[in-house]
Amino acid sequence: MAEQKDDKKYTTISIPTPLAEKIKKRIQGTGFTSLSSYVTYVLREVISNTEDDHEEAFSKEDEEKVKERLRALGYLD
């Protein structure tokens, strides 16, 4: 059996119809060619921003200060 090589695999996600209609109106006249392309773009942006924020939450120095304070309060050994 031949295996298809497809770099992009997709899944289906359902969203409420009223939301889909709002998005369709929002993307009219933009470079987005479909509801899916817009939703994919938005989700990538959200994930990217979340990952960036997570990486900058605490520096190593900040983390050590928090640990020292927690030790001083008796929460860490």
N, C-alpha and C positions, 0 to 999 in steps of 0.2 A: 504494500500500500504506500503510495507516494505521500510524503509529508509536505504540506505547504509551508513555505517560509514567509511569515508575515511579521514584520517588525512592530506593527501596531495592532494590538488586540483591544477590543472594546467590550464594554458591558452596558447594560441598559439600566438606567436609574429613573424612577418615576418621581415627578414633582406635581404638585397640584395644578390643575388646568388654569385657574385664575393667575397663578404666578407665571406660568408659561406664556400666557397671553400678554402679561405686562412686559415680560422680557422681549417677546417678539416686537412689541411696539417700541421698546427702548433701543433695539438694535437696528431699526429701520434707518437707512441712510449711512450706516457705519460700514466698516470693512468686514464685519462678521457676516458670514454667509448662512449661518444656521443657528438655531437655538443651542444646539450641542457645542458648537465652536465657542460661543460666548460663555456658556456655563463652564466649559473646560478652562477657558482663560481665567475666569473669576476664581475657580477653585485652585488653579496653579498659583495665582497671586496670593491667595489666603494662606496656602500651605507654605509658600516661600517666605512670606512675612512672619508666619508663626515659627518657622525654623530659624530665621534670622534673630528673632526676639529671644528664642530659647538659648541660642548660643551666647548671647550677650547678657544673660540674666545676672550672672555673678562671675567676676574674675576669680582667679585662684586666691588672690589676696583677700577679696571680699568673703569668699567661702571660708577661709581660715579664721577670719574675724568672727564670723557667725558661729563657727564651731567653738572658738574660745569662749564666746559669750554663753553658749549653751552649756559648756563644761562648767563655767563659773556659776550658772544657775542650777547645776546638778542634773541636767538632762542628759549629758553625755559623760561617759567614764574616761 
